[in-house]
């Protein structure tokens, strides 16, 4: 008998989750915010459980957050360095799944450059799988921590106007956030040059703008995205200077948003490219550091919920 508030064995994406399931994960995360802020941060919830962080792409922030989350819950945490593993020597993803199965691990956290890699592994392993980012597909825990940050500051998600700005085309963070915000009743705007938007962007249930000031008018949340040069196969912008002039967030462009609009960024930031450095550090407007804190709490909640469901035989 699984917990019907989140009846799934894995967390592979936000798409397909119900408002109840998302709210449940956010509510569970709230508990772990207080744990992380308290004097005794080490719990025994996952003692005897093994969490493996399998990262085929570098991400110090996400990997460290998952590692800290697992350790605070009392789990044994193993970070597999792909560059020095047998995977780098030609082992397939299926071979890796078979190896991990033989080790009887409980949770696999996977980050991979190919969309669908986390789903493929989830079909081949006996443990729970958390998608820590797969290609240009999804990054569900990032969307959850963003939602938790917003909800704690604004009190709700329903009815808020959220602008997602920058390199939407290559961003799995944007896709997960669009799914989550839409299902939770927020209004989503995408602001980017045409070259950095996915094909048929309006079909995602968003408004599309190519002018920052028009797009930012009266929004509650401004979510900036970094230029993902590592995923670009050609020139998508004329120059960094021109990009910042038209699409970089500064105080002048932000003035079009509501006076209490919050600024977010999933990190790592390219200061002076997608966001002005002084604005990124403005404690009155920026919640970027708070996002990092919420990330640990969200990942603790996901590890806790999924290991509990695994023992109950979730589908």
C-alpha positions in Angstrom: 0.0 0.0 0.0 1.7 3.2 -1.2 1.2 6.7 0.1 -1.5 7.9 -2.2 -0.3 11.5 -1.9 2.7 10.5 -4.0 2.1 6.9 -5.3 5.1 6.8 -7.6 8.3 4.7 -7.4 10.4 7.3 -9.2 10.7 11.0 -9.8 11.6 11.3 -13.4 9.8 14.6 -14.3 7.2 17.1 -13.3 5.0 16.5 -16.4 2.2 14.2 -15.4 2.2 14.9 -11.7 -1.0 16.2 -10.2 -1.4 19.4 -8.1 -1.9 17.1 -5.1 1.3 15.2 -5.7 3.3 18.4 -6.2 1.8 20.0 -3.1 2.6 16.9 -1.0 6.3 17.0 -2.0 6.4 20.7 -1.2 4.7 20.1 2.2 7.2 17.4 3.0 10.0 19.7 2.0 8.8 22.3 4.5 9.6 19.9 7.3 13.1 19.5 6.2 13.7 23.2 5.9 13.3 23.4 9.7 15.5 20.4 10.2 18.3 22.0 8.1 18.0 25.2 10.1 18.0 23.4 13.5 21.0 22.6 15.8 20.8 18.9 15.1 20.7 18.3 11.3 21.5 14.6 11.3 18.5 12.3 11.2 18.3 8.5 11.3 15.5 8.2 8.7 17.5 6.5 6.0 20.0 4.6 8.2 20.8 1.4 6.3 19.8 2.8 3.0 22.3 3.4 0.1 22.0 6.4 -2.2 24.2 6.5 -5.4 24.8 9.8 -7.2 25.6 8.9 -10.8 26.5 12.1 -12.7 27.5 11.8 -16.3 27.5 15.6 -16.4 29.3 18.0 -14.0 27.1 19.8 -11.6 28.8 20.7 -8.3 25.7 22.4 -6.9 23.1 19.7 -7.6 25.4 16.8 -6.7 26.5 18.4 -3.5 22.9 19.2 -2.6 21.8 15.5 -3.1 24.9 14.3 -1.2 24.1 16.6 1.8 20.4 15.6 1.7 21.3 11.9 1.8 23.8 12.3 4.6 21.5 14.5 6.7 18.9 11.6 6.5 21.5 9.1 7.7 21.9 7.3 4.4 25.2 5.9 3.0 25.9 8.1 0.0 28.2 7.1 -2.9 29.3 9.6 -5.6 30.2 7.7 -8.8 32.7 9.6 -10.9 31.8 8.6 -14.4 35.1 9.9 -15.9 37.1 7.3 -14.0 34.5 4.5 -14.0 33.9 1.6 -16.4 31.2 3.7 -18.1 34.0 5.9 -19.6 35.6 2.7 -20.9 32.6 1.7 -23.0 30.1 0.2 -20.5 26.6 0.8 -21.6 23.8 2.4 -19.6 22.1 -1.0 -19.4 25.4 -2.6 -18.1 25.5 0.1 -15.4 22.0 -0.7 -14.4 22.8 -4.4 -14.0 25.8 -3.5 -11.9 23.9 -1.2 -9.6 21.1 -3.9 -9.2 23.7 -6.3 -8.1 24.8 -3.9 -5.4 21.2 -3.6 -4.0 21.1 0.1 -3.7 18.0 2.0 -2.6 18.0 5.2 -4.6 19.8 6.2 -7.8 20.2 9.9 -8.5 21.2 10.3 -12.2 22.2 13.2 -14.3 22.9 12.6 -18.0 23.3 14.5 -21.2 20.7 12.5 -23.1 17.0 13.0 -22.7 15.3 9.9 -21.5 18.4 8.4 -19.8 16.8 8.5 -16.3 13.6 6.8 -17.7 15.8 4.1 -19.3 17.6 3.4 -16.0 14.3 3.3 -14.1 13.0 0.5 -16.3 16.1 -1.6 -15.6 16.8 -1.1 -11.9 15.0 -2.3 -8.8 15.7 0.9 -6.8 14.0 4.3 -6.9 15.4 6.7 -9.5 15.5 10.5 -9.2 16.2 12.5 -12.4 18.8 15.2 -11.6 18.6 16.5 -15.1 18.5 14.6 -18.4 19.5 16.4 -21.6 17.0 19.1 -22.5 14.1 17.1 -21.0 13.5 17.8 -17.3 15.1 18.7 -14.0 12.2 18.0 -11.5 13.9 18.8 -8.2 15.0 22.2 -9.5 11.4 23.1 -10.3 10.3 21.8 -6.9 12.9 23.9 -5.0 11.9 27.0 -7.1 8.2 26.4 -6.3 9.1 26.0 -2.6 11.1 29.2 -2.6 8.2 31.1 -4.3 5.5 29.6 -2.0 7.4 30.5 1.1 7.8 34.1 0.0 4.5 34.7 -1.7 2.3 32.2 0.3 0.9 30.5 -2.9 1.6 29.7 -6.5 -2.0 30.0 -7.9 -2.5 33.3 -9.8 1.1 34.5 -9.8 2.6 35.8 -13.0 6.0 34.3 -13.6 8.5 35.3 -16.3 11.1 32.8 -17.4 13.8 34.7 -19.3 16.8 33.7 -21.4 17.9 30.4 -23.0 14.6 28.5 -22.8 15.5 26.4 -25.9 18.2 24.5 -24.1 16.9 24.6 -20.6 15.5 21.5 -18.8 14.9 23.8 -15.8 12.5 25.9 -17.9 10.6 22.8 -19.0 10.1 21.5 -15.5 9.1 24.9 -14.2 6.6 25.4 -17.0 4.9 22.1 -16.3 4.8 22.8 -12.5 3.7 26.4 -12.7 1.0 25.7 -15.2 -0.5 22.8 -13.2 -0.4 24.8 -10.0 -2.3 27.7 -11.5 0.4 30.3 -12.3 0.6 32.3 -15.5 3.9 31.7 -17.3 5.6 34.1 -19.7 8.7 33.2 -21.7 11.0 36.1 -22.7 13.8 35.4 -25.1 15.1 36.1 -28.6 13.5 33.9 -31.2 16.7 31.8 -31.6 16.5 30.8 -27.9 12.9 29.6 -27.8 11.8 26.1 -28.5 9.7 25.4 -31.6 5.9 26.1 -31.1 6.6 27.6 -27.6 3.0 28.8 -27.2 1.9 25.2 -27.3 3.4 24.8 -23.8 0.6 27.0 -22.4 2.7 30.2 -22.1 2.8 33.7 -23.4 5.8 34.6 -25.5 7.6 37.9 -25.5 10.7 39.1 -27.3 11.0 42.4 -25.4 12.1 42.3 -21.8 10.2 45.4 -20.6 7.0 44.2 -22.2 7.3 40.7 -20.9 8.2 41.8 -17.4 5.3 44.2 -17.0 3.6 43.6 -13.7 5.1 40.1 -13.1 5.5 38.7 -9.6 8.5 36.5 -10.3 11.5 36.9 -12.7 13.3 33.7 -13.3 16.5 34.1 -15.2 18.3 31.3 -17.1 21.9 31.1 -18.1 23.1 30.8 -21.6 23.9 27.1 -22.0 26.8 27.4 -24.4 27.7 23.7 -24.0 24.5 22.7 -25.6 24.7 25.1 -28.5 25.8 23.8 -31.9 25.8 27.2 -33.6 25.7 30.9 -32.9 22.3 31.7 -31.3 23.2 35.3 -30.3 25.2 38.0 -32.1 27.4 38.8 -29.0 27.4 38.6 -25.2 27.3 42.4 -25.0 24.3 42.7 -27.3 22.6 39.9 -25.4 23.0 41.6 -22.1 21.8 44.9 -23.6 18.5 43.4 -24.7 17.9 40.4 -22.5 20.1 40.8 -19.4 18.3 41.7 -16.3 19.2 45.0 -14.7 17.4 47.5 -12.5 16.0 49.4 -15.5 14.3 46.4 -17.0 13.2 45.1 -13.6 11.3 48.4 -13.0 8.6 47.1 -15.4 7.8 44.2 -12.9 5.8 44.6 -9.7 7.7 46.5 -7.0 7.9 43.4 -4.9 8.8 41.0 -7.7 11.4 38.4 -6.8 14.4 37.5 -8.8 15.5 33.8 -9.3 18.3 32.0 -11.0 19.0 28.2 -11.0 22.7 28.8 -11.1 25.5 28.9 -11.9 25.1 32.5 -12.9 26.9 34.3 -15.7 27.2 37.7 -14.1 27.0 40.5 -16.6 25.5 38.2 -19.2 22.0 37.2 -18.1 21.9 39.3 -14.9 23.5 42.4 -13.4 25.9 41.4 -10.6 24.5 44.1 -8.2 21.0 42.9 -8.8 21.9 39.3 -8.2 23.2 40.2 -4.8 20.3 42.5 -3.8 19.0 40.8 -0.7 15.7 42.8 -1.0 14.9 41.4 -4.4 17.0 38.3 -5.1 16.1 34.8 -3.6 19.0 33.0 -5.4 20.7 32.0 -2.2 17.4 30.9 -0.7 16.9 28.6 -3.7 20.1 26.8 -2.8 18.9 26.3 0.8 15.5 25.0 -0.4 17.3 22.6 -2.7 18.6 20.6 0.2 15.2 20.4 1.8 13.5 19.3 -1.4 16.0 16.6 -2.1 15.7 15.3 1.5 11.9 15.1 1.0 12.2 13.3 -2.3 14.7 10.8 -0.9 12.5 10.2 2.1 9.2 9.8 0.2 10.7 7.5 -2.5 12.5 5.2 -0.1 9.3 4.9 1.9 7.3 4.1 -1.2 9.9 1.6 -2.4 9.4 -0.4 0.8 5.6 -0.3 0.2 6.0 -1.6 -3.3 5.1 1.5 -5.3 4.5 1.0 -9.0 
